Amino acid sequence: MKIKFLVLLSILFLAGCKESNKIERENEPTIYGVESENEEMNAAILKANETLNDFNAGLSNPNADSQALKIKFSNAKGIEHMWIGDIVFKDGKYSGILNNEPEYVTEFKAGDKIDIDPSKISDWMYLENGKLFGGYAIKVLRNRMTNEEKKQFDEESGMQID
């Protein structure tokens, strides 16, 4: 369920992003690019990093599920931010499973276990009774959707977003 949810999230949450580049892939989530200078997105990344302790609290919350970290991957071909699920936090270090197939990154594939460099975290999220906690980049991109797209996203994701 977690991987299915996060793949759905990857497909939907950027659908209405008017300031993005779109890469459609067969049998894979569509990728939407946002310029690295985008102030709103950079503020969301900063907020995610400043509130990482809230994510840690969500990891130990028995009512929380779908915990995931969004990580920045880069190589000579490009930069991708991808969701890592099934998060484990042990001895001050995170690890988890890559939830989608990369477009530019060739070192990893969906399903690979990833040891997470905390300096590469660009977002975090978890759900508690359907309510989204964290998800700062999700919120930025959802705010760019039309009302119709927001309604569709909300229905399909099942998330309650403040």
N, C-alpha and C positions, 0 to 999 in steps of 0.2 A: 504493500500500500504506500509506503513512504516513497519508494522510487517512482511509482506511478504518479503520485501527487506532485513530486518535484519535476517530473518531465512535463506534466500538464502545466505546472507553473511556468516552466521555461517557455512553453509554447504560447501561453496566453498573456502573461503579465506585460509583455512588451508589444502586444498587437497594435496598440494605438499610439505608439511612440512616434510622434511626428518629426522629431529631431534625431532620427536614427537611420542607419543603413540596415537593409534587410537581406539576409542570406537564407534562402529556402533550401532545405535538404530533404531528399527522399527518405522516408521512414525515420526521420530524426526531427527534433524540435527546430523550429526556425530560430535563427540567431539574429538579434537586433543589436547593432553597434551604436554606442553613444560616444561622442568625441571625448577625449581625455581631458579637455579643458572645460567640460560642462560643469559650471559652478554648482548647480543644484545636485548633480550626481556626486560630485566630490564632497559636498557637505554631508550627503547621506553616508558616504563611505567613512568620513570622519566620525559622524555620530555612531555608526556601527562599532567602530573601534573604541570609542569613548565609553560605550555601554556594554562591552563584552562580558563584564561581570554579571549583567542581567541574563545573558545567554547561559553562563555557567550555572546560574540558579535554576534556569529552565531544564538543564541537563539532569538535575537531581529532583525535579518536581514530578511526582508520580502522575499528575494530571496533564502534563505536557507531552505532546508527541510531535512527530515530523521535524525534529530538531535537525538543522542543517546550517552549514557555514558556506558562504560564497567566497571562493578563493581566486586570486589573480594568478593566472598562468601566463608565461611569456616565453617566446623563443624568436628566432630570426624572422619567422613568418608572420608573427603578430601577437596580440594580447587577447586573452579570453578570460572572462570571469565565469566560473562554473560552480554549481552547487555540489557539495560533498555531504552525504547523508550518513546515517548510522554512526554518528559521532561518538567517539570515546575520548574522554579527558582523563589522562593518567600521568601522574608525576609532572604536572604542569604542561603537558603536551597533548595536542589534539591529533586524532587520526580519524579516518572515515573512508567511505566508498564513493568514488566518482559516479555521479548520477546520470551523466549524459556523455554522448560521443563528442569529443573535441573536433573543431574545424581546423584549427591551425596547429595545435599542440599534438605532436606525434609521439611524445614520450609516454603518454597515458591513453587508456581507452575506458569506456564506460565499464563499471564493475571493478576497476582497479582499487586496491587499498592505497590511500594517500596519507603520508605523514605531512601534517600541515605546519607551514612556517607562519607563525602568528602575524608577521609583518605583511603577509599577503592576503589577510582577511579583508574582504570588501563588503560583506554583509553577513548577517546572521538572522535566523528566524526559528520560531517554534510556534505551535498552536496549542492553545488550552481551551477546551470546549469549543473549538472552531474559531476562536479569536486569535488573530495574528499578533505576535509579539516580535519586535524587531522588524525585519523586512523593510528597512529604510529605502533601499533601491527599488523594491517592489512598489512602495508607496509613491515614490517620485514618478515612476513610469505609469502607474495606474492613474495618477492625477493628470497625465497628458492624454488619457483616453477620452473619447467622446462619452456622453452619458449612456448611449447604447452599448458601447464596448465595455464600460464599467459594469453595467448590469449583467452582460454575458460573462465577464470574468468572475464576478461575484457568485453567480449561479454555478458556474462550472468548477470553480476552485473550492467553493463551500466555505471560504474564509470570511470572517467578519473583520473589516478593516476600519479603524477609527480615522 
